[in-house]
């Protein structure tokens, strides 16, 4: 794995601690699996989901359902990221 900090761009030395930020973004389809739904409701929900997915191109389907991002941070940038992961100074820029 690369040893360059994603935020500040600094190359980390071999002995230096690096931090790995692994972000998983996934569609929450738990309502489809809700025990309280009737069999017909579950089937309708699955059919609806499949219908929506067939309208998307394959890369879009994958991004809609599951996306994983991995970043390397230096110790200083780890502190900044951990303090406020969704700030304007995060990896999302
Ligand atoms: Zn950094």
PDB file of the backbone (N, CA, C, O) and the ligand in Angstrom, with CONECT records:
HET     ZN  A 101       1
ATOM      1  N   UNK A   1       0.843  -1.199   0.000  1.00  0.00           N
ATOM      2  CA  UNK A   1       0.000   0.000   0.000  1.00  0.00           C
ATOM      3  C   UNK A   1       0.879   1.249   0.000  1.00  0.00           C
ATOM      4  O   UNK A   1       1.947   1.283   0.610  1.00  0.00           O
ATOM      5  N   UNK A   2       0.407   2.247  -0.685  1.00  0.00           N
ATOM      6  CA  UNK A   2       1.124   3.512  -0.785  1.00  0.00           C
ATOM      7  C   UNK A   2       1.355   4.106   0.601  1.00  0.00           C
ATOM      8  O   UNK A   2       0.522   3.940   1.492  1.00  0.00           O
ATOM      9  N   UNK A   3       2.463   4.786   0.788  1.00  0.00           N
ATOM     10  CA  UNK A   3       2.758   5.403   2.081  1.00  0.00           C
ATOM     11  C   UNK A   3       2.663   6.924   1.994  1.00  0.00           C
ATOM     12  O   UNK A   3       3.284   7.627   2.791  1.00  0.00           O
ATOM     13  N   UNK A   4       1.902   7.432   1.048  1.00  0.00           N
ATOM     14  CA  UNK A   4       1.706   8.870   0.932  1.00  0.00           C
ATOM     15  C   UNK A   4       0.395   9.251   1.599  1.00  0.00           C
ATOM     16  O   UNK A   4      -0.640   8.636   1.338  1.00  0.00           O
ATOM     17  N   UNK A   5       0.435  10.275   2.468  1.00  0.00           N
ATOM     18  CA  UNK A   5      -0.777  10.714   3.166  1.00  0.00           C
ATOM     19  C   UNK A   5      -1.755  11.324   2.163  1.00  0.00           C
ATOM     20  O   UNK A   5      -1.398  12.185   1.358  1.00  0.00           O
ATOM     21  N   UNK A   6      -2.990  10.853   2.237  1.00  0.00           N
ATOM     22  CA  UNK A   6      -4.030  11.299   1.304  1.00  0.00           C
ATOM     23  C   UNK A   6      -4.378  12.774   1.498  1.00  0.00           C
ATOM     24  O   UNK A   6      -4.775  13.444   0.546  1.00  0.00           O
ATOM     25  N   UNK A   7      -4.233  13.282   2.713  1.00  0.00           N
ATOM     26  CA  UNK A   7      -4.635  14.660   2.984  1.00  0.00           C
ATOM     27  C   UNK A   7      -3.526  15.672   2.722  1.00  0.00           C
ATOM     28  O   UNK A   7      -3.733  16.645   1.997  1.00  0.00           O
ATOM     29  N   UNK A   8      -2.352  15.449   3.307  1.00  0.00           N
ATOM     30  CA  UNK A   8      -1.288  16.462   3.174  1.00  0.00           C
ATOM     31  C   UNK A   8      -0.297  16.132   2.071  1.00  0.00           C
ATOM     32  O   UNK A   8       0.512  16.975   1.685  1.00  0.00           O
ATOM     33  N   UNK A   9      -0.359  14.899   1.560  1.00  0.00           N
ATOM     34  CA  UNK A   9       0.527  14.530   0.463  1.00  0.00           C
ATOM     35  C   UNK A   9       1.941  14.170   0.894  1.00  0.00           C
ATOM     36  O   UNK A   9       2.811  13.944   0.053  1.00  0.00           O
ATOM     37  N   UNK A  10       2.173  14.117   2.201  1.00  0.00           N
ATOM     38  CA  UNK A  10       3.515  13.824   2.697  1.00  0.00           C
ATOM     39  C   UNK A  10       3.822  12.338   2.557  1.00  0.00           C
ATOM     40  O   UNK A  10       2.976  11.492   2.845  1.00  0.00           O
ATOM     41  N   UNK A  11       5.040  12.027   2.113  1.00  0.00           N
ATOM     42  CA  UNK A  11       5.484  10.638   1.997  1.00  0.00           C
ATOM     43  C   UNK A  11       5.922  10.176   3.379  1.00  0.00           C
ATOM     44  O   UNK A  11       6.779  10.800   4.005  1.00  0.00           O
ATOM     45  N   UNK A  12       5.334   9.086   3.853  1.00  0.00           N
ATOM     46  CA  UNK A  12       5.655   8.599   5.189  1.00  0.00           C
ATOM     47  C   UNK A  12       6.843   7.653   5.139  1.00  0.00           C
ATOM     48  O   UNK A  12       6.953   6.820   4.239  1.00  0.00           O
ATOM     49  N   UNK A  13       7.742   7.793   6.131  1.00  0.00           N
ATOM     50  CA  UNK A  13       8.904   6.923   6.216  1.00  0.00           C
ATOM     51  C   UNK A  13       8.499   5.514   6.605  1.00  0.00           C
ATOM     52  O   UNK A  13       7.410   5.299   7.136  1.00  0.00           O
ATOM     53  N   UNK A  14       9.384   4.545   6.339  1.00  0.00           N
ATOM     54  CA  UNK A  14       9.096   3.130   6.622  1.00  0.00           C
ATOM     55  C   UNK A  14       8.784   2.890   8.095  1.00  0.00           C
ATOM     56  O   UNK A  14       7.945   2.054   8.429  1.00  0.00           O
ATOM     57  N   UNK A  15       9.462   3.624   8.969  1.00  0.00           N
ATOM     58  CA  UNK A  15       9.294   3.416  10.416  1.00  0.00           C
ATOM     59  C   UNK A  15       8.118   4.212  10.985  1.00  0.00           C
ATOM     60  O   UNK A  15       7.699   3.994  12.121  1.00  0.00           O
ATOM     61  N   UNK A  16       7.605   5.119  10.195  1.00  0.00           N
ATOM     62  CA  UNK A  16       6.563   6.025  10.673  1.00  0.00           C
ATOM     63  C   UNK A  16       5.185   5.338  10.679  1.00  0.00           C
ATOM     64  O   UNK A  16       4.844   4.581   9.771  1.00  0.00           O
ATOM     65  N   UNK A  17       4.424   5.624  11.712  1.00  0.00           N
ATOM     66  CA  UNK A  17       3.086   5.047  11.798  1.00  0.00           C
ATOM     67  C   UNK A  17       2.197   5.664  10.729  1.00  0.00           C
ATOM     68  O   UNK A  17       2.166   6.881  10.548  1.00  0.00           O
ATOM     69  N   UNK A  18       1.489   4.817  10.039  1.00  0.00           N
ATOM     70  CA  UNK A  18       0.497   5.316   9.092  1.00  0.00           C
ATOM     71  C   UNK A  18      -0.855   4.770   9.519  1.00  0.00           C
ATOM     72  O   UNK A  18      -0.939   3.756  10.212  1.00  0.00           O
ATOM     73  N   UNK A  19      -1.889   5.440   9.105  1.00  0.00           N
ATOM     74  CA  UNK A  19      -3.247   5.034   9.467  1.00  0.00           C
ATOM     75  C   UNK A  19      -4.031   4.769   8.191  1.00  0.00           C
ATOM     76  O   UNK A  19      -3.925   5.500   7.206  1.00  0.00           O
ATOM     77  N   UNK A  20      -4.810   3.715   8.238  1.00  0.00           N
ATOM     78  CA  UNK A  20      -5.625   3.347   7.091  1.00  0.00           C
ATOM     79  C   UNK A  20      -7.079   3.693   7.405  1.00  0.00           C
ATOM     80  O   UNK A  20      -7.632   3.241   8.407  1.00  0.00           O
ATOM     81  N   UNK A  21      -7.679   4.485   6.552  1.00  0.00           N
ATOM     82  CA  UNK A  21      -9.100   4.815   6.682  1.00  0.00           C
ATOM     83  C   UNK A  21      -9.844   4.008   5.629  1.00  0.00           C
ATOM     84  O   UNK A  21      -9.641   4.189   4.428  1.00  0.00           O
ATOM     85  N   UNK A  22     -10.708   3.114   6.098  1.00  0.00           N
ATOM     86  CA  UNK A  22     -11.483   2.287   5.170  1.00  0.00           C
ATOM     87  C   UNK A  22     -12.944   2.693   5.312  1.00  0.00           C
ATOM     88  O   UNK A  22     -13.547   2.520   6.371  1.00  0.00           O
ATOM     89  N   UNK A  23     -13.502   3.233   4.241  1.00  0.00           N
ATOM     90  CA  UNK A  23     -14.887   3.700   4.273  1.00  0.00           C
ATOM     91  C   UNK A  23     -15.741   2.771   3.423  1.00  0.00           C
ATOM     92  O   UNK A  23     -15.467   2.562   2.241  1.00  0.00           O
ATOM     93  N   UNK A  24     -16.767   2.225   4.033  1.00  0.00           N
ATOM     94  CA  UNK A  24     -17.710   1.385   3.308  1.00  0.00           C
ATOM     95  C   UNK A  24     -19.042   2.123   3.234  1.00  0.00           C
ATOM     96  O   UNK A  24     -19.593   2.545   4.251  1.00  0.00           O
ATOM     97  N   UNK A  25     -19.542   2.268   2.026  1.00  0.00           N
ATOM     98  CA  UNK A  25     -20.846   2.894   1.823  1.00  0.00           C
ATOM     99  C   UNK A  25     -21.741   1.842   1.194  1.00  0.00           C
ATOM    100  O   UNK A  25     -21.486   1.377   0.083  1.00  0.00           O
ATOM    101  N   UNK A  26     -22.802   1.467   1.920  1.00  0.00           N
ATOM    102  CA  UNK A  26     -23.650   0.404   1.382  1.00  0.00           C
ATOM    103  C   UNK A  26     -25.121   0.749   1.499  1.00  0.00           C
ATOM    104  O   UNK A  26     -25.558   1.431   2.426  1.00  0.00           O
ATOM    105  N   UNK A  27     -25.852   0.264   0.548  1.00  0.00           N
ATOM    106  CA  UNK A  27     -27.298   0.477   0.577  1.00  0.00           C
ATOM    107  C   UNK A  27     -27.886  -0.301   1.737  1.00  0.00           C
ATOM    108  O   UNK A  27     -27.557  -1.470   1.941  1.00  0.00           O
ATOM    109  N   UNK A  28     -28.741   0.337   2.483  1.00  0.00           N
ATOM    110  CA  UNK A  28     -29.413  -0.344   3.589  1.00  0.00           C
ATOM    111  C   UNK A  28     -30.721  -0.925   3.058  1.00  0.00           C
ATOM    112  O   UNK A  28     -31.716  -0.220   2.894  1.00  0.00           O
ATOM    113  N   UNK A  29     -30.688  -2.219   2.799  1.00  0.00           N
ATOM    114  CA  UNK A  29     -31.880  -2.875   2.251  1.00  0.00           C
ATOM    115  C   UNK A  29     -32.614  -3.657   3.333  1.00  0.00           C
ATOM    116  O   UNK A  29     -33.428  -4.531   3.035  1.00  0.00           O
ATOM    117  N   UNK A  30     -32.320  -3.336   4.597  1.00  0.00           N
ATOM    118  CA  UNK A  30     -32.941  -4.091   5.691  1.00  0.00           C
ATOM    119  C   UNK A  30     -34.472  -4.077   5.665  1.00  0.00           C
ATOM    120  O   UNK A  30     -35.076  -5.070   6.073  1.00  0.00           O
ATOM    121  N   UNK A  31     -35.141  -2.992   5.202  1.00  0.00           N
ATOM    122  CA  UNK A  31     -36.611  -3.065   5.171  1.00  0.00           C
ATOM    123  C   UNK A  31     -37.121  -4.231   4.340  1.00  0.00           C
ATOM    124  O   UNK A  31     -38.183  -4.784   4.623  1.00  0.00           O
ATOM    125  N   UNK A  32     -36.359  -4.606   3.305  1.00  0.00           N
ATOM    126  CA  UNK A  32     -36.751  -5.738   2.469  1.00  0.00           C
ATOM    127  C   UNK A  32     -36.790  -7.018   3.298  1.00  0.00           C
ATOM    128  O   UNK A  32     -37.577  -7.926   3.027  1.00  0.00           O
ATOM    129  N   UNK A  33     -35.927  -7.075   4.313  1.00  0.00           N
ATOM    130  CA  UNK A  33     -35.801  -8.295   5.106  1.00  0.00           C
ATOM    131  C   UNK A  33     -36.566  -8.200   6.437  1.00  0.00           C
ATOM    132  O   UNK A  33     -36.441  -9.072   7.297  1.00  0.00           O
ATOM    133  N   UNK A  34     -37.340  -7.152   6.590  1.00  0.00           N
ATOM    134  CA  UNK A  34     -38.083  -6.942   7.829  1.00  0.00           C
ATOM    135  C   UNK A  34     -39.094  -8.070   8.055  1.00  0.00           C
ATOM    136  O   UNK A  34     -39.937  -8.338   7.199  1.00  0.00           O
ATOM    137  N   UNK A  35     -39.000  -8.720   9.205  1.00  0.00           N
ATOM    138  CA  UNK A  35     -39.892  -9.848   9.530  1.00  0.00           C
ATOM    139  C   UNK A  35     -41.361  -9.444   9.602  1.00  0.00           C
ATOM    140  O   UNK A  35     -42.252 -10.271   9.411  1.00  0.00           O
ATOM    141  N   UNK A  36     -41.602  -8.166   9.878  1.00  0.00           N
ATOM    142  CA  UNK A  36     -42.995  -7.732  10.056  1.00  0.00           C
ATOM    143  C   UNK A  36     -43.733  -7.577   8.722  1.00  0.00           C
ATOM    144  O   UNK A  36     -44.959  -7.476   8.698  1.00  0.00           O
ATOM    145  N   UNK A  37     -42.990  -7.560   7.620  1.00  0.00           N
ATOM    146  CA  UNK A  37     -43.639  -7.427   6.319  1.00  0.00           C
ATOM    147  C   UNK A  37     -44.258  -8.756   5.907  1.00  0.00           C
ATOM    148  O   UNK A  37     -43.750  -9.829   6.233  1.00  0.00           O
ATOM    149  N   UNK A  38     -45.364  -8.654   5.185  1.00  0.00           N
ATOM    150  CA  UNK A  38     -45.981  -9.875   4.671  1.00  0.00           C
ATOM    151  C   UNK A  38     -45.142 -10.393   3.508  1.00  0.00           C
ATOM    152  O   UNK A  38     -44.295  -9.679   2.970  1.00  0.00           O
ATOM    153  N   UNK A  39     -45.390 -11.637   3.130  1.00  0.00           N
ATOM    154  CA  UNK A  39     -44.665 -12.237   2.003  1.00  0.00           C
ATOM    155  C   UNK A  39     -44.855 -11.398   0.739  1.00  0.00           C
ATOM    156  O   UNK A  39     -43.917 -11.199  -0.033  1.00  0.00           O
ATOM    157  N   UNK A  40     -46.079 -10.911   0.539  1.00  0.00           N
ATOM    158  CA  UNK A  40     -46.375 -10.104  -0.648  1.00  0.00           C
ATOM    159  C   UNK A  40     -45.614  -8.779  -0.624  1.00  0.00           C
ATOM    160  O   UNK A  40     -45.119  -8.314  -1.651  1.00  0.00           O
ATOM    161  N   UNK A  41     -45.527  -8.176   0.571  1.00  0.00           N
ATOM    162  CA  UNK A  41     -44.806  -6.902   0.692  1.00  0.00           C
ATOM    163  C   UNK A  41     -43.318  -7.078   0.414  1.00  0.00           C
ATOM    164  O   UNK A  41     -42.694  -6.239  -0.235  1.00  0.00           O
ATOM    165  N   UNK A  42     -42.751  -8.189   0.917  1.00  0.00           N
ATOM    166  CA  UNK A  42     -41.335  -8.474   0.684  1.00  0.00           C
ATOM    167  C   UNK A  42     -41.092  -8.679  -0.806  1.00  0.00           C
ATOM    168  O   UNK A  42     -40.131  -8.150  -1.365  1.00  0.00           O
ATOM    169  N   UNK A  43     -41.976  -9.457  -1.450  1.00  0.00           N
ATOM    170  CA  UNK A  43     -41.822  -9.715  -2.888  1.00  0.00           C
ATOM    171  C   UNK A  43     -41.948  -8.419  -3.689  1.00  0.00           C
ATOM    172  O   UNK A  43     -41.213  -8.203  -4.653  1.00  0.00           O
ATOM    173  N   UNK A  44     -42.882  -7.560  -3.284  1.00  0.00           N
ATOM    174  CA  UNK A  44     -43.060  -6.284  -3.979  1.00  0.00           C
ATOM    175  C   UNK A  44     -41.833  -5.390  -3.799  1.00  0.00           C
ATOM    176  O   UNK A  44     -41.406  -4.717  -4.737  1.00  0.00           O
ATOM    177  N   UNK A  45     -41.266  -5.388  -2.585  1.00  0.00           N
ATOM    178  CA  UNK A  45     -40.092  -4.571  -2.313  1.00  0.00           C
ATOM    179  C   UNK A  45     -38.893  -5.050  -3.128  1.00  0.00           C
ATOM    180  O   UNK A  45     -38.131  -4.244  -3.662  1.00  0.00           O
ATOM    181  N   UNK A  46     -38.734  -6.374  -3.216  1.00  0.00           N
ATOM    182  CA  UNK A  46     -37.620  -6.943  -3.994  1.00  0.00           C
ATOM    183  C   UNK A  46     -37.817  -6.627  -5.475  1.00  0.00           C
ATOM    184  O   UNK A  46     -36.869  -6.242  -6.159  1.00  0.00           O
ATOM    185  N   UNK A  47     -39.046  -6.787  -5.972  1.00  0.00           N
ATOM    186  CA  UNK A  47     -39.335  -6.501  -7.379  1.00  0.00           C
ATOM    187  C   UNK A  47     -39.054  -5.030  -7.689  1.00  0.00           C
ATOM    188  O   UNK A  47     -38.515  -4.697  -8.745  1.00  0.00           O
ATOM    189  N   UNK A  48     -39.431  -4.154  -6.747  1.00  0.00           N
ATOM    190  CA  UNK A  48     -39.205  -2.721  -6.919  1.00  0.00           C
ATOM    191  C   UNK A  48     -37.714  -2.419  -6.978  1.00  0.00           C
ATOM    192  O   UNK A  48     -37.258  -1.648  -7.823  1.00  0.00           O
ATOM    193  N   UNK A  49     -36.956  -3.038  -6.068  1.00  0.00           N
ATOM    194  CA  UNK A  49     -35.508  -2.837  -6.028  1.00  0.00           C
ATOM    195  C   UNK A  49     -34.861  -3.331  -7.316  1.00  0.00           C
ATOM    196  O   UNK A  49     -34.017  -2.645  -7.892  1.00  0.00           O
ATOM    197  N   UNK A  50     -35.254  -4.518  -7.767  1.00  0.00           N
ATOM    198  CA  UNK A  50     -34.693  -5.086  -8.999  1.00  0.00           C
ATOM    199  C   UNK A  50     -35.032  -4.211 -10.198  1.00  0.00           C
ATOM    200  O   UNK A  50     -34.203  -4.010 -11.086  1.00  0.00           O
ATOM    201  N   UNK A  51     -36.237  -3.702 -10.216  1.00  0.00           N
ATOM    202  CA  UNK A  51     -36.661  -2.842 -11.328  1.00  0.00           C
ATOM    203  C   UNK A  51     -35.824  -1.560 -11.369  1.00  0.00           C
ATOM    204  O   UNK A  51     -35.413  -1.103 -12.436  1.00  0.00           O
ATOM    205  N   UNK A  52     -35.583  -0.991 -10.182  1.00  0.00           N
ATOM    206  CA  UNK A  52     -34.744   0.212 -10.106  1.00  0.00           C
ATOM    207  C   UNK A  52     -33.332  -0.093 -10.597  1.00  0.00           C
ATOM    208  O   UNK A  52     -32.741   0.686 -11.344  1.00  0.00           O
ATOM    209  N   UNK A  53     -32.797  -1.243 -10.164  1.00  0.00           N
ATOM    210  CA  UNK A  53     -31.418  -1.597 -10.514  1.00  0.00           C
ATOM    211  C   UNK A  53     -31.260  -1.880 -12.003  1.00  0.00           C
ATOM    212  O   UNK A  53     -30.211  -1.578 -12.573  1.00  0.00           O
ATOM    213  N   UNK A  54     -32.281  -2.455 -12.648  1.00  0.00           N
ATOM    214  CA  UNK A  54     -32.154  -2.773 -14.066  1.00  0.00           C
ATOM    215  C   UNK A  54     -32.108  -1.511 -14.915  1.00  0.00           C
ATOM    216  O   UNK A  54     -31.674  -1.552 -16.067  1.00  0.00           O
ATOM    217  N   UNK A  55     -32.556  -0.380 -14.351  1.00  0.00           N
ATOM    218  CA  UNK A  55     -32.512   0.874 -15.108  1.00  0.00           C
ATOM    219  C   UNK A  55     -31.137   1.536 -15.035  1.00  0.00           C
ATOM    220  O   UNK A  55     -30.888   2.517 -15.737  1.00  0.00           O
ATOM    221  N   UNK A  56     -30.250   1.016 -14.201  1.00  0.00           N
ATOM    222  CA  UNK A  56     -28.925   1.605 -14.040  1.00  0.00           C
ATOM    223  C   UNK A  56     -27.877   0.797 -14.792  1.00  0.00           C
ATOM    224  O   UNK A  56     -28.026  -0.412 -14.973  1.00  0.00           O
ATOM    225  N   UNK A  57     -26.821   1.467 -15.226  1.00  0.00           N
ATOM    226  CA  UNK A  57     -25.700   0.765 -15.846  1.00  0.00           C
ATOM    227  C   UNK A  57     -24.953   0.010 -14.750  1.00  0.00           C
ATOM    228  O   UNK A  57     -25.042   0.371 -13.577  1.00  0.00           O
ATOM    229  N   UNK A  58     -24.228  -1.024 -15.122  1.00  0.00           N
ATOM    230  CA  UNK A  58     -23.591  -1.896 -14.121  1.00  0.00           C
ATOM    231  C   UNK A  58     -22.679  -1.147 -13.131  1.00  0.00           C
ATOM    232  O   UNK A  58     -22.805  -1.372 -11.927  1.00  0.00           O
ATOM    233  N   UNK A  59     -21.770  -0.271 -13.580  1.00  0.00           N
ATOM    234  CA  UNK A  59     -20.934   0.430 -12.590  1.00  0.00           C
ATOM    235  C   UNK A  59     -21.773   1.263 -11.625  1.00  0.00           C
ATOM    236  O   UNK A  59     -21.430   1.406 -10.451  1.00  0.00           O
ATOM    237  N   UNK A  60     -22.872   1.806 -12.132  1.00  0.00           N
ATOM    238  CA  UNK A  60     -23.757   2.593 -11.282  1.00  0.00           C
ATOM    239  C   UNK A  60     -24.461   1.709 -10.262  1.00  0.00           C
ATOM    240  O   UNK A  60     -24.661   2.106  -9.114  1.00  0.00           O
ATOM    241  N   UNK A  61     -24.836   0.496 -10.695  1.00  0.00           N
ATOM    242  CA  UNK A  61     -25.470  -0.445  -9.769  1.00  0.00           C
ATOM    243  C   UNK A  61     -24.520  -0.731  -8.615  1.00  0.00           C
ATOM    244  O   UNK A  61     -24.904  -0.680  -7.447  1.00  0.00           O
ATOM    245  N   UNK A  62     -23.267  -1.036  -8.968  1.00  0.00           N
ATOM    246  CA  UNK A  62     -22.292  -1.370  -7.936  1.00  0.00           C
ATOM    247  C   UNK A  62     -22.106  -0.211  -6.964  1.00  0.00           C
ATOM    248  O   UNK A  62     -22.052  -0.413  -5.751  1.00  0.00           O
ATOM    249  N   UNK A  63     -22.008   1.021  -7.506  1.00  0.00           N
ATOM    250  CA  UNK A  63     -21.827   2.191  -6.650  1.00  0.00           C
ATOM    251  C   UNK A  63     -23.066   2.448  -5.806  1.00  0.00           C
ATOM    252  O   UNK A  63     -22.966   2.922  -4.674  1.00  0.00           O
ATOM    253  N   UNK A  64     -24.239   2.132  -6.361  1.00  0.00           N
ATOM    254  CA  UNK A  64     -25.492   2.343  -5.622  1.00  0.00           C
ATOM    255  C   UNK A  64     -25.609   1.385  -4.443  1.00  0.00           C
ATOM    256  O   UNK A  64     -26.179   1.729  -3.408  1.00  0.00           O
ATOM    257  N   UNK A  65     -25.070   0.187  -4.606  1.00  0.00           N
ATOM    258  CA  UNK A  65     -25.249  -0.853  -3.600  1.00  0.00           C
ATOM    259  C   UNK A  65     -24.086  -0.912  -2.617  1.00  0.00           C
ATOM    260  O   UNK A  65     -24.291  -1.040  -1.410  1.00  0.00           O
ATOM    261  N   UNK A  66     -22.863  -0.819  -3.140  1.00  0.00           N
ATOM    262  CA  UNK A  66     -21.700  -0.958  -2.262  1.00  0.00           C
ATOM    263  C   UNK A  66     -20.503  -0.229  -2.837  1.00  0.00           C
ATOM    264  O   UNK A  66     -20.203  -0.330  -4.027  1.00  0.00           O
ATOM    265  N   UNK A  67     -19.835   0.499  -1.983  1.00  0.00           N
ATOM    266  CA  UNK A  67     -18.655   1.239  -2.405  1.00  0.00           C
ATOM    267  C   UNK A  67     -17.655   1.204  -1.254  1.00  0.00           C
ATOM    268  O   UNK A  67     -18.014   1.452  -0.103  1.00  0.00           O
ATOM    269  N   UNK A  68     -16.418   0.901  -1.566  1.00  0.00           N
ATOM    270  CA  UNK A  68     -15.387   0.889  -0.536  1.00  0.00           C
ATOM    271  C   UNK A  68     -14.267   1.824  -0.953  1.00  0.00           C
ATOM    272  O   UNK A  68     -13.815   1.795  -2.097  1.00  0.00           O
ATOM    273  N   UNK A  69     -13.820   2.656  -0.015  1.00  0.00           N
ATOM    274  CA  UNK A  69     -12.729   3.580  -0.270  1.00  0.00           C
ATOM    275  C   UNK A  69     -11.672   3.378   0.806  1.00  0.00           C
ATOM    276  O   UNK A  69     -12.001   3.252   1.986  1.00  0.00           O
ATOM    277  N   UNK A  70     -10.417   3.346   0.409  1.00  0.00           N
ATOM    278  CA  UNK A  70      -9.326   3.146   1.360  1.00  0.00           C
ATOM    279  C   UNK A  70      -8.310   4.271   1.190  1.00  0.00           C
ATOM    280  O   UNK A  70      -7.874   4.568   0.077  1.00  0.00           O
ATOM    281  N   UNK A  71      -7.941   4.887   2.304  1.00  0.00           N
ATOM    282  CA  UNK A  71      -6.995   5.993   2.270  1.00  0.00           C
ATOM    283  C   UNK A  71      -5.936   5.793   3.344  1.00  0.00           C
ATOM    284  O   UNK A  71      -6.181   5.157   4.370  1.00  0.00           O
ATOM    285  N   UNK A  72      -4.754   6.348   3.092  1.00  0.00           N
ATOM    286  CA  UNK A  72      -3.664   6.339   4.073  1.00  0.00           C
ATOM    287  C   UNK A  72      -3.519   7.747   4.623  1.00  0.00           C
ATOM    288  O   UNK A  72      -3.538   8.727   3.878  1.00  0.00           O
ATOM    289  N   UNK A  73      -3.373   7.833   5.936  1.00  0.00           N
ATOM    290  CA  UNK A  73      -3.181   9.138   6.583  1.00  0.00           C
ATOM    291  C   UNK A  73      -1.936   9.121   7.453  1.00  0.00           C
ATOM    292  O   UNK A  73      -1.569   8.080   7.999  1.00  0.00           O
ATOM    293  N   UNK A  74      -1.288  10.270   7.582  1.00  0.00           N
ATOM    294  CA  UNK A  74      -0.185  10.421   8.519  1.00  0.00           C
ATOM    295  C   UNK A  74      -0.788  10.671   9.907  1.00  0.00           C
ATOM    296  O   UNK A  74      -1.981  10.955  10.012  1.00  0.00           O
ATOM    297  N   UNK A  75       0.019  10.571  10.975  1.00  0.00           N
ATOM    298  CA  UNK A  75      -0.524  10.755  12.331  1.00  0.00           C
ATOM    299  C   UNK A  75      -1.220  12.110  12.513  1.00  0.00           C
ATOM    300  O   UNK A  75      -2.277  12.170  13.141  1.00  0.00           O
ATOM    301  N   UNK A  76      -0.663  13.172  11.990  1.00  0.00           N
ATOM    302  CA  UNK A  76      -1.268  14.498  12.171  1.00  0.00           C
ATOM    303  C   UNK A  76      -2.623  14.584  11.466  1.00  0.00           C
ATOM    304  O   UNK A  76      -3.585  15.107  12.028  1.00  0.00           O
ATOM    305  N   UNK A  77      -2.695  14.076  10.252  1.00  0.00           N
ATOM    306  CA  UNK A  77      -3.949  14.129   9.497  1.00  0.00           C
ATOM    307  C   UNK A  77      -4.985  13.160  10.068  1.00  0.00           C
ATOM    308  O   UNK A  77      -6.186  13.394   9.930  1.00  0.00           O
ATOM    309  N   UNK A  78      -4.539  12.073  10.708  1.00  0.00           N
ATOM    310  CA  UNK A  78      -5.480  11.163  11.361  1.00  0.00           C
ATOM    311  C   UNK A  78      -6.260  11.912  12.438  1.00  0.00           C
ATOM    312  O   UNK A  78      -7.471  11.738  12.577  1.00  0.00           O
ATOM    313  N   UNK A  79      -5.538  12.761  13.212  1.00  0.00           N
ATOM    314  CA  UNK A  79      -6.197  13.533  14.261  1.00  0.00           C
ATOM    315  C   UNK A  79      -7.243  14.457  13.663  1.00  0.00           C
ATOM    316  O   UNK A  79      -8.360  14.545  14.173  1.00  0.00           O
ATOM    317  N   UNK A  80      -6.892  15.141  12.591  1.00  0.00           N
ATOM    318  CA  UNK A  80      -7.814  16.067  11.928  1.00  0.00           C
ATOM    319  C   UNK A  80      -9.031  15.306  11.405  1.00  0.00           C
ATOM    320  O   UNK A  80     -10.167  15.745  11.581  1.00  0.00           O
ATOM    321  N   UNK A  81      -8.788  14.167  10.764  1.00  0.00           N
ATOM    322  CA  UNK A  81      -9.876  13.376  10.193  1.00  0.00           C
ATOM    323  C   UNK A  81     -10.790  12.834  11.286  1.00  0.00           C
ATOM    324  O   UNK A  81     -12.012  12.933  11.183  1.00  0.00           O
ATOM    325  N   UNK A  82     -10.194  12.259  12.338  1.00  0.00           N
ATOM    326  CA  UNK A  82     -10.992  11.632  13.400  1.00  0.00           C
ATOM    327  C   UNK A  82     -11.840  12.662  14.147  1.00  0.00           C
ATOM    328  O   UNK A  82     -12.929  12.346  14.625  1.00  0.00           O
ATOM    329  N   UNK A  83     -11.337  13.894  14.245  1.00  0.00           N
ATOM    330  CA  UNK A  83     -12.066  14.934  14.967  1.00  0.00           C
ATOM    331  C   UNK A  83     -13.322  15.361  14.223  1.00  0.00           C
ATOM    332  O   UNK A  83     -14.311  15.756  14.841  1.00  0.00           O
ATOM    333  N   UNK A  84     -13.286  15.282  12.885  1.00  0.00           N
ATOM    334  CA  UNK A  84     -14.430  15.751  12.100  1.00  0.00           C
ATOM    335  C   UNK A  84     -14.390  15.134  10.703  1.00  0.00           C
ATOM    336  O   UNK A  84     -14.008  15.797   9.739  1.00  0.00           O
ATOM    337  N   UNK A  85     -14.785  13.863  10.593  1.00  0.00           N
ATOM    338  CA  UNK A  85     -14.641  13.131   9.316  1.00  0.00           C
ATOM    339  C   UNK A  85     -15.368  13.762   8.127  1.00  0.00           C
ATOM    340  O   UNK A  85     -14.963  13.552   6.984  1.00  0.00           O
ATOM    341  N   UNK A  86     -16.428  14.527   8.372  1.00  0.00           N
ATOM    342  CA  UNK A  86     -17.188  15.056   7.254  1.00  0.00           C
ATOM    343  C   UNK A  86     -16.991  16.554   7.037  1.00  0.00           C
ATOM    344  O   UNK A  86     -17.787  17.199   6.355  1.00  0.00           O
ATOM    345  N   UNK A  87     -15.940  17.095   7.613  1.00  0.00           N
ATOM    346  CA  UNK A  87     -15.685  18.523   7.417  1.00  0.00           C
ATOM    347  C   UNK A  87     -15.202  18.790   5.986  1.00  0.00           C
ATOM    348  O   UNK A  87     -14.949  17.857   5.224  1.00  0.00           O
ATOM    349  N   UNK A  88     -15.082  20.035   5.644  1.00  0.00           N
ATOM    350  CA  UNK A  88     -14.634  20.383   4.296  1.00  0.00           C
ATOM    351  C   UNK A  88     -13.165  20.049   4.099  1.00  0.00           C
ATOM    352  O   UNK A  88     -12.652  20.131   2.983  1.00  0.00           O
ATOM    353  N   UNK A  89     -12.486  19.673   5.178  1.00  0.00           N
ATOM    354  CA  UNK A  89     -11.079  19.338   5.062  1.00  0.00           C
ATOM    355  C   UNK A  89     -10.863  17.836   4.937  1.00  0.00           C
ATOM    356  O   UNK A  89      -9.729  17.364   5.013  1.00  0.00           O
ATOM    357  N   UNK A  90     -11.930  17.088   4.748  1.00  0.00           N
ATOM    358  CA  UNK A  90     -11.789  15.629   4.707  1.00  0.00           C
ATOM    359  C   UNK A  90     -11.419  15.137   3.323  1.00  0.00           C
ATOM    360  O   UNK A  90     -11.115  15.910   2.414  1.00  0.00           O
ATOM    361  N   UNK A  91     -11.456  13.827   3.201  1.00  0.00           N
ATOM    362  CA  UNK A  91     -11.096  13.141   1.956  1.00  0.00           C
ATOM    363  C   UNK A  91     -12.128  13.346   0.867  1.00  0.00           C
ATOM    364  O   UNK A  91     -11.885  12.998  -0.289  1.00  0.00           O
ATOM    365  N   UNK A  92     -13.271  13.903   1.212  1.00  0.00           N
ATOM    366  CA  UNK A  92     -14.354  13.975   0.236  1.00  0.00           C
ATOM    367  C   UNK A  92     -14.154  15.081  -0.782  1.00  0.00           C
ATOM    368  O   UNK A  92     -14.910  15.173  -1.750  1.00  0.00           O
ATOM    369  N   UNK A  93     -13.150  15.921  -0.582  1.00  0.00           N
ATOM    370  CA  UNK A  93     -12.944  17.034  -1.520  1.00  0.00           C
ATOM    371  C   UNK A  93     -12.572  16.514  -2.892  1.00  0.00           C
ATOM    372  O   UNK A  93     -12.359  17.302  -3.814  1.00  0.00           O
TER     373      UNK A  93
HETATM  374 ZN    ZN A 101      -0.989  13.989   6.362  1.00  0.00          ZN
END
